[in-house]
Amino acid sequence: MKKQKPLAERMPVWQFIALMMAIYGIVSGVTLFLFSVIFLQGWIGVIFEGSFLFSVAVWVAITAGQAWLFKKQFGWNMRRWLSFSIVGIIIMQTLLAITVGNALPLTLNIAGIFSGLGGLALAQFMALRRYVRHRWLWIMALYVSGFIEYPLFSLMNSNLPFGNESFLTSIWSIPTGMLMGLFMAVMMTLIVRLSMRTPETDAHMSHDADAFAERQLRLQEKLEESNKFQEQVMAASQTQQLR
């Protein structure tokens, strides 16, 4: 079995977060713009009928961006991430195509979103097994970001104009994608840093904290002894003056 490399961050956290926000923001903006352009073209619209393949392509683009960024930041081999994620994306988009937007009750729509995100979350959970602990946080992050992204995206697309205004609408989708990217980057950073902690490092940190507390206690005792000595000197001086 190949020995796992120790976890390490190769770039500053702010740079990692900024790149993740850029990936999500650019893909979201380009997605919405191309969505309107594609369905203006009849023959292309037939290929992407129901936007299933289009949505799959968008999520694959985001996943590929994540794979590049994770490899650059943590040095992971992301082929497993890509293959597992693509399977999860197909499962997710299939469930969404069946439930969401088909005049079904709201509860079924919500169940479809919940199940679809679960398919992607489970696939990526399995892909992260060899790299980090606390992988359940990534599942939680996908659900939270998904239930933020889908309502906002649907709201913007509810009255999507098929004209020059569609470009402005795509610009407005960039902050939404960047918000999602910000959240996912922060969660991955949290997962990695929690995984860096081991019983040995926790014990070392605890030992350092105990040693610091002991030094503080000794300093406090010396300070009290010094104050008592000064009080004794002052008392002796006053006694001599009275004599």
Secondary structure, DSSP 8 states (H G I E B T S, - for coil): ----------S-HHHHHHHHHHHHHHHHHHHHHHHHHHTTSHHHHHHTGGGHHHHHHHHHHHHHHHHHHHHHHH----HHHHHHHHHHHHHHHHHHHHHTTSS--HHHHHHHHHHHHHHHHHHHHHHTTTT-S-THHHHHHHHHHHHHHHHHHHHHHTT--SSTHHHHHHHHHHHHHHHHHHHHHHHHHHHHHHHH--HHHHHHHHHHHHHHHHHHHHHHHHHHHHHHHHHHHHHHHHHHHH-
